[in-house]
Amino acid sequence: MTVLRAPKHYRIQPRGLSRVEAADYIGVSPTTFDKLVADGRMPPPKHINSRNVWDVRQLDLAFEGLPSDDPDLEDPFSAVRL
């Protein structure tokens, strides 16, 4: 019996990433990613059995919160005090 597999571009995108995949996802080396996790700029992993897995949605939120050199990308409400 032959098993048919969907082309790669039709596969479900993973929600959880390994450390190396998470680093690649945000565009840094694994060593730099470790430093970002350690200092709180990137989220800690979730634990699935013995694996550490980073949630893509949490990575997206953390990445959006990183500082930018483009003032148009900054949060316009960050200076508002209530």
LUMDRENMAR-195333 format. One record per atom (N, C-alpha, C, O, CB): atom name; x, y, z; residue in three letters; residue number from 1. Coordinates in pm, whole numbers. Glycine has a CB too. Layout:
BEGIN
 vexza     c1     c2     c3 lumvo baro
    CA      X      Y      Z   ALA  NUM
...
This chain:
BEGIN
 vexza     c1     c2     c3 lumvo baro
     N     83   -118      0   MET    1
    CA      0      0      0   MET    1
     C     88    125      0   MET    1
     O    178    138     83   MET    1
    CB    -95      0    121   MET    1
     N     62    215    -91   THR    2
    CA    137    339   -102   THR    2
     C     71    447    -18   THR    2
     O    -50    468    -26   THR    2
    CB    149    383   -249   THR    2
     N    152    516     62   VAL    3
    CA    102    626    143   VAL    3
     C    128    756     68   VAL    3
     O    242    787     34   VAL    3
    CB    168    629    285   VAL    3
     N     24    830     43   LEU    4
    CA     39    959    -24   LEU    4
     C     57   1069     80   LEU    4
     O    -13   1073    180   LEU    4
    CB    -84    989   -113   LEU    4
     N    151   1155     55   ARG    5
    CA    175   1268    146   ARG    5
     C    143   1397     72   ARG    5
     O    169   1410    -47   ARG    5
    CB    322   1269    198   ARG    5
     N     87   1490    146   ALA    6
    CA     57   1621     88   ALA    6
     C    188   1693     59   ALA    6
     O    286   1675    131   ALA    6
    CB    -33   1705    182   ALA    6
     N    190   1775    -46   PRO    7
    CA    310   1857    -70   PRO    7
     C    340   1942     53   PRO    7
     O    251   1977    129   PRO    7
    CB    291   1947   -195   PRO    7
     N    467   1973     70   LYS    8
    CA    510   2045    189   LYS    8
     C    430   2175    212   LYS    8
     O    398   2207    326   LYS    8
    CB    657   2078    179   LYS    8
     N    398   2247    107   HIS    9
    CA    328   2374    124   HIS    9
     C    182   2356    166   HIS    9
     O    116   2454    198   HIS    9
    CB    334   2454     -4   HIS    9
     N    131   2232    166   TYR   10
    CA     -5   2204    211   TYR   10
     C     -9   2150    354   TYR   10
     O   -117   2132    409   TYR   10
    CB    -70   2105    117   TYR   10
     N    105   2125    412   ARG   11
    CA    109   2069    547   ARG   11
     C     71   2175    650   ARG   11
     O     84   2295    626   ARG   11
    CB    248   2013    577   ARG   11
     N     26   2129    762   ILE   12
    CA    -10   2218    873   ILE   12
     C    117   2279    930   ILE   12
     O    216   2210    951   ILE   12
    CB    -89   2141    985   ILE   12
     N    114   2409    953   GLN   13
    CA    228   2477   1013   GLN   13
     C    232   2443   1162   GLN   13
     O    128   2446   1229   GLN   13
    CB    220   2630    991   GLN   13
     N    349   2412   1216   PRO   14
    CA    357   2376   1357   PRO   14
     C    329   2494   1449   PRO   14
     O    367   2607   1418   PRO   14
    CB    494   2319   1389   PRO   14
     N    264   2469   1559   ARG   15
    CA    238   2571   1661   ARG   15
     C    358   2581   1755   ARG   15
     O    390   2690   1804   ARG   15
    CB    110   2538   1741   ARG   15
     N    424   2468   1779   GLY   16
    CA    539   2465   1868   GLY   16
     C    668   2442   1791   GLY   16
     O    672   2365   1695   GLY   16
    CB    521   2356   1974   GLY   16
     N    773   2512   1834   LEU   17
    CA    902   2504   1767   LEU   17
     C   1010   2461   1865   LEU   17
     O   1005   2494   1984   LEU   17
    CB    939   2638   1703   LEU   17
     N   1107   2389   1815   SER   18
    CA   1224   2356   1896   SER   18
     C   1306   2484   1918   SER   18
     O   1278   2587   1857   SER   18
    CB   1311   2245   1828   SER   18
     N   1405   2476   2003   ARG   19
    CA   1492   2591   2031   ARG   19
     C   1558   2643   1903   ARG   19
     O   1557   2764   1877   ARG   19
    CB   1600   2553   2134   ARG   19
     N   1614   2554   1823   VAL   20
    CA   1681   2593   1699   VAL   20
     C   1580   2653   1600   VAL   20
     O   1609   2753   1536   VAL   20
    CB   1754   2473   1636   VAL   20
     N   1462   2591   1588   GLU   21
    CA   1359   2644   1499   GLU   21
     C   1309   2780   1546   GLU   21
     O   1286   2869   1465   GLU   21
    CB   1242   2545   1490   GLU   21
     N   1291   2796   1677   ALA   22
    CA   1245   2923   1732   ALA   22
     C   1347   3034   1706   ALA   22
     O   1311   3146   1670   ALA   22
    CB   1218   2911   1884   ALA   22
     N   1473   3002   1723   ALA   23
    CA   1579   3100   1695   ALA   23
     C   1577   3139   1548   ALA   23
     O   1585   3257   1514   ALA   23
    CB   1718   3043   1733   ALA   23
     N   1565   3041   1462   ASP   24
    CA   1559   3067   1318   ASP   24
     C   1434   3149   1283   ASP   24
     O   1439   3238   1199   ASP   24
    CB   1559   2934   1239   ASP   24
     N   1324   3118   1348   TYR   25
    CA   1197   3187   1323   TYR   25
     C   1208   3337   1348   TYR   25
     O   1153   3417   1273   TYR   25
    CB   1087   3128   1412   TYR   25
     N   1281   3376   1455   ILE   26
    CA   1294   3520   1482   ILE   26
     C   1420   3580   1421   ILE   26
     O   1444   3700   1433   ILE   26
    CB   1293   3544   1632   ILE   26
     N   1502   3496   1357   GLY   27
    CA   1616   3548   1281   GLY   27
     C   1744   3566   1358   GLY   27
     O   1826   3652   1323   GLY   27
    CB   1579   3676   1223   GLY   27
     N   1765   3487   1463   VAL   28
    CA   1888   3497   1541   VAL   28
     C   1949   3359   1557   VAL   28
     O   1887   3258   1524   VAL   28
    CB   1862   3562   1679   VAL   28
     N   2072   3354   1609   SER   29
    CA   2137   3226   1636   SER   29
     C   2076   3163   1761   SER   29
     O   2016   3234   1842   SER   29
    CB   2290   3244   1652   SER   29
     N   2091   3033   1779   PRO   30
    CA   2042   2969   1901   PRO   30
     C   2105   3028   2028   PRO   30
     O   2038   3038   2131   PRO   30
    CB   2070   2821   1895   PRO   30
     N   2231   3065   2022   THR   31
    CA   2297   3125   2139   THR   31
     C   2233   3259   2175   THR   31
     O   2208   3287   2292   THR   31
    CB   2448   3143   2113   THR   31
     N   2208   3343   2074   THR   32
    CA   2142   3471   2098   THR   32
     C   2000   3449   2148   THR   32
     O   1953   3520   2237   THR   32
    CB   2141   3557   1970   THR   32
     N   1933   3350   2092   PHE   33
    CA   1797   3319   2138   PHE   33
     C   1798   3281   2286   PHE   33
     O   1712   3325   2362   PHE   33
    CB   1736   3204   2053   PHE   33
     N   1895   3200   2328   ASP   34
    CA   1907   3162   2470   ASP   34
     C   1920   3285   2558   ASP   34
     O   1860   3292   2665   ASP   34
    CB   2027   3069   2491   ASP   34
     N   1999   3383   2514   LYS   35
    CA   2018   3506   2591   LYS   35
     C   1887   3586   2598   LYS   35
     O   1856   3644   2702   LYS   35
    CB   2129   3593   2528   LYS   35
     N   1813   3589   2488   LEU   36
    CA   1685   3661   2486   LEU   36
     C   1584   3596   2579   LEU   36
     O   1505   3665   2643   LEU   36
    CB   1630   3668   2343   LEU   36
     N   1584   3464   2586   VAL   37
    CA   1495   3392   2678   VAL   37
     C   1539   3420   2822   VAL   37
     O   1455   3446   2909   VAL   37
    CB   1496   3239   2650   VAL   37
     N   1670   3415   2846   ALA   38
    CA   1722   3436   2982   ALA   38
     C   1690   3575   3036   ALA   38
     O   1662   3590   3155   ALA   38
    CB   1873   3415   2984   ALA   38
     N   1695   3677   2949   ASP   39
    CA   1669   3813   2997   ASP   39
     C   1522   3855   2984   ASP   39
     O   1486   3968   3015   ASP   39
    CB   1756   3912   2922   ASP   39
     N   1437   3762   2938   GLY   40
    CA   1295   3787   2935   GLY   40
     C   1241   3853   2809   GLY   40
     O   1121   3881   2801   GLY   40
    CB   1260   3870   3047   GLY   40
     N   1327   3878   2711   ARG   41
    CA   1277   3938   2587   ARG   41
     C   1205   3838   2498   ARG   41
     O   1124   3877   2414   ARG   41
    CB   1390   4000   2510   ARG   41
     N   1234   3711   2517   MET   42
    CA   1161   3603   2450   MET   42
     C   1099   3516   2558   MET   42
     O   1153   3507   2668   MET   42
    CB   1254   3520   2354   MET   42
     N    987   3451   2528   PRO   43
    CA    918   3371   2629   PRO   43
     C    992   3242   2662   PRO   43
     O   1070   3192   2581   PRO   43
    CB    777   3339   2583   PRO   43
     N    966   3188   2780   PRO   44
    CA   1022   3057   2811   PRO   44
     C    947   2948   2735   PRO   44
     O    838   2972   2683   PRO   44
    CB   1017   3030   2964   PRO   44
     N   1005   2829   2728   PRO   45
    CA    938   2722   2654   PRO   45
     C    824   2660   2734   PRO   45
     O    815   2674   2856   PRO   45
    CB   1037   2615   2617   PRO   45
     N    737   2592   2661   LYS   46
    CA    640   2502   2722   LYS   46
     C    708   2366   2727   LYS   46
     O    799   2338   2649   LYS   46
    CB    503   2498   2642   LYS   46
     N    663   2281   2818   HIS   47
    CA    725   2150   2834   HIS   47
     C    627   2042   2792   HIS   47
     O    518   2030   2847   HIS   47
    CB    772   2128   2980   HIS   47
     N    668   1963   2695   ILE   48
    CA    589   1849   2650   ILE   48
     C    676   1726   2672   ILE   48
     O    771   1701   2597   ILE   48
    CB    545   1863   2498   ILE   48
     N    641   1651   2775   ASN   49
    CA    723   1539   2821   ASN   49
     C    864   1590   2847   ASN   49
     O    881   1677   2933   ASN   49
    CB    724   1422   2716   ASN   49
     N    964   1542   2778   SER   50
    CA   1101   1588   2803   SER   50
     C   1145   1697   2705   SER   50
     O   1261   1738   2707   SER   50
    CB   1197   1470   2794   SER   50
     N   1053   1743   2620   ARG   51
    CA   1090   1842   2518   ARG   51
     C   1055   1983   2562   ARG   51
     O    955   2006   2629   ARG   51
    CB   1019   1811   2386   ARG   51
     N   1139   2078   2524   ASN   52
    CA   1109   2220   2537   ASN   52
     C   1058   2268   2403   ASN   52
     O   1122   2248   2300   ASN   52
    CB   1235   2302   2582   ASN   52
     N    941   2332   2404   VAL   53
    CA    876   2375   2280   VAL   53
     C    831   2519   2296   VAL   53
     O    765   2554   2395   VAL   53
    CB    756   2282   2244   VAL   53
     N    867   2605   2198   TRP   54
    CA    827   2745   2201   TRP   54
     C    702   2766   2118   TRP   54
     O    692   2720   2004   TRP   54
    CB    940   2836   2150   TRP   54
     N    605   2836   2178   ASP   55
    CA    477   2865   2114   ASP   55
     C    497   2979   2013   ASP   55
     O    544   3087   2049   ASP   55
    CB    369   2903   2220   ASP   55
     N    462   2955   1889   VAL   56
    CA    480   3054   1782   VAL   56
     C    407   3183   1815   VAL   56
     O    458   3292   1790   VAL   56
    CB    430   2997   1648   VAL   56
     N    287   3173   1871   ARG   57
    CA    209   3294   1902   ARG   57
     C    278   3378   2009   ARG   57
     O    279   3501   2002   ARG   57
    CB     68   3256   1948   ARG   57
     N    336   3311   2109   GLN   58
    CA    410   3386   2212   GLN   58
     C    536   3448   2153   GLN   58
     O    573   3560   2190   GLN   58
    CB    447   3294   2329   GLN   58
     N    601   3378   2062   LEU   59
    CA    719   3435   1995   LEU   59
     C    680   3559   1916   LEU   59
     O    751   3659   1917   LEU   59
    CB    785   3330   1903   LEU   59
     N    567   3552   1846   ASP   60
    CA    521   3668   1768   ASP   60
     C    497   3788   1858   ASP   60
     O    539   3899   1826   ASP   60
    CB    393   3634   1692   ASP   60
     N    430   3767   1971   LEU   61
    CA    401   3878   2063   LEU   61
     C    531   3937   2119   LEU   61
     O    547   4059   2126   LEU   61
    CB    311   3829   2178   LEU   61
     N    623   3850   2159   ALA   62
    CA    750   3897   2213   ALA   62
     C    829   3973   2107   ALA   62
     O    890   4076   2136   ALA   62
    CB    832   3780   2267   ALA   62
     N    828   3922   1984   PHE   63
    CA    901   3987   1876   PHE   63
     C    843   4126   1848   PHE   63
     O    918   4222   1826   PHE   63
    CB    898   3901   1749   PHE   63
     N    711   4136   1848   GLU   64
    CA    647   4266   1825   GLU   64
     C    682   4366   1934   GLU   64
     O    682   4487   1910   GLU   64
    CB    496   4250   1817   GLU   64
     N    712   4317   2054   GLY   65
    CA    747   4404   2165   GLY   65
     C    891   4450   2167   GLY   65
     O    927   4535   2248   GLY   65
    CB    718   4335   2291   GLY   65
     N    975   4396   2079   LEU   66
    CA   1115   4439   2074   LEU   66
     C   1124   4581   2021   LEU   66
     O   1041   4621   1939   LEU   66
    CB   1199   4343   1987   LEU   66
     N   1223   4657   2066   PRO   67
    CA   1237   4794   2017   PRO   67
     C   1267   4799   1867   PRO   67
     O   1322   4705   1810   PRO   67
    CB   1347   4866   2094   PRO   67
     N   1230   4910   1806   SER   68
    CA   1249   4928   1662   SER   68
     C   1313   5064   1636   SER   68
     O   1291   5159   1711   SER   68
    CB   1115   4915   1586   SER   68
     N   1392   5073   1530   ASP   69
    CA   1449   5201   1489   ASP   69
     C   1349   5284   1410   ASP   69
     O   1374   5402   1384   ASP   69
    CB   1575   5179   1407   ASP   69
     N   1238   5224   1370   ASP   70
    CA   1136   5292   1291   ASP   70
     C   1028   5348   1384   ASP   70
     O    950   5271   1439   ASP   70
    CB   1073   5197   1186   ASP   70
     N   1024   5480   1402   PRO   71
    CA    925   5537   1494   PRO   71
     C    781   5510   1452   PRO   71
     O    691   5514   1536   PRO   71
    CB    946   5686   1505   PRO   71
     N    757   5482   1325   ASP   72
    CA    620   5452   1280   ASP   72
     C    573   5316   1330   ASP   72
     O    453   5289   1333   ASP   72
    CB    613   5457   1128   ASP   72
     N    667   5230   1368   LEU   73
    CA    631   5098   1417   LEU   73
     C    612   5093   1568   LEU   73
     O    563   4994   1622   LEU   73
    CB    736   4998   1376   LEU   73
     N    650   5200   1637   GLU   74
    CA    634   5204   1781   GLU   74
     C    488   5220   1818   GLU   74
     O    409   5272   1740   GLU   74
    CB    717   5317   1841   GLU   74
     N    452   5174   1936   ASP   75
    CA    317   5184   1987   ASP   75
     C    282   5330   2013   ASP   75
     O    347   5393   2097   ASP   75
    CB    301   5101   2116   ASP   75
     N    183   5386   1945   PRO   76
    CA    152   5528   1964   PRO   76
     C     97   5559   2102   PRO   76
     O     92   5676   2141   PRO   76
    CB     54   5573   1860   PRO   76
     N     56   5459   2177   PHE   77
    CA     -1   5482   2308   PHE   77
     C     99   5457   2421   PHE   77
     O     63   5467   2539   PHE   77
    CB   -121   5395   2326   PHE   77
     N    223   5425   2387   SER   78
    CA    320   5393   2490   SER   78
     C    352   5512   2580   SER   78
     O    389   5493   2696   SER   78
    CB    445   5342   2426   SER   78
     N    338   5634   2529   ALA   79
    CA    368   5752   2609   ALA   79
     C    246   5804   2685   ALA   79
     O    260   5896   2765   ALA   79
    CB    423   5862   2520   ALA   79
     N    129   5748   2662   VAL   80
    CA      7   5793   2728   VAL   80
     C      8   5743   2871   VAL   80
     O     29   5625   2898   VAL   80
    CB   -119   5744   2653   VAL   80
     N    -16   5837   2964   ARG   81
    CA    -23   5800   3105   ARG   81
     C   -165   5825   3154   ARG   81
     O   -224   5930   3127   ARG   81
    CB     80   5881   3191   ARG   81
     N   -217   5730   3222   LEU   82
    CA   -353   5742   3275   LEU   82
     C   -350   5778   3422   LEU   82
     O   -456   5793   3483   LEU   82
    CB   -430   5613   3255   LEU   82
